[in-house]
Amino acid sequence: MTWITTVPFEKATGKLRMLYERIAGPGNNVDNIMMAHSLRPHTMEGHMAIYKHVLHHSGNTLPKWFLEVLGVWVSHLNSCAYCEDHHFAGMKRVLGDDDRADAIRECIATDDMRTIPLDPAQQVAMHYARKLTRTPAMLIEADVQELRAAGFDDGQILEVNQVVSYFSYANRTVLGLGCSTKGDIIGLSPGNADDPDDWGHR
C-alpha cells in the first residue's frame, strides 16, 4: 500500500489506535494516505487536522463541491492519481450531478479550462490554482486582485489558497511514499462539517 512500513488497524495500539478509530470508515477502513503516517502518529494528527479544517469545515463559504474540484485539479496538475480519484468521487457525490461532474473531470483531464462547466469566477480560481501549483514564485498581487474582481471576498480567496496548498502537500505525501488505492474505499470524507473534531470518514 506504501513503500514504507505501515501499521494496520488491527495491530494499532495507543495513540495510533485512537487516531485510527477517529478517522476510520466502514469496517474500520483507514485510507492509505493516513495509514502512511502510522509510524509517526503525530504527523497523522496534524494532517487530519489541516485536512478537516481546510476542506470540510462549516466556516467555509465556498461550495464544498467546488473546493473538491480544486483538489481534483491540483492533483491532476501534480500527476497524483490517488488524490484525483478519491476527490473526484467525493466531488461527484457532493455535487449531485453526475453528468456535470463527468464533464468537469473530462476538461481537467484534457487541461481544457475554456469549456469546463464552471462559472467565470470559478474559472478564474482554477487559473490561480494552476499558477500556485506549477509556478508559485510567479504569483503577484494582481493574481489576487483578479480573484477579487471575479467576485471572491478575501476570506474566500484564503479558502482557495489553502485548498490548493493542502493538495500540493497531500499529493507529495502520496507520491513520495508510493501510496496506492489498494484496500481504500474511494471517495469517503469527513462528513460532519459542524464538528471540526469529528474526523470519521463516511
Buried (B, 14 or more C-beta within 10 A) or exposed (E): BBEEEBBEBEEBEEEBBEBBBBBBBEEEBBBBBBBBBBEEBEEBBEBBEBBBBBBBBEEBEBEBBBBBBBBBBBBBBBEBBBBBBBBBBBBBBBBEEEEBBEBBBEBBEEEEBEEBBBEEBBBBBBBBBBBBBEEEEEEEEEBBEBBEEBEBEEEBBBBBBBBBBBBBEBBEBBBEBEBEBEEBBEBBBBEBBEEBEBBBBE
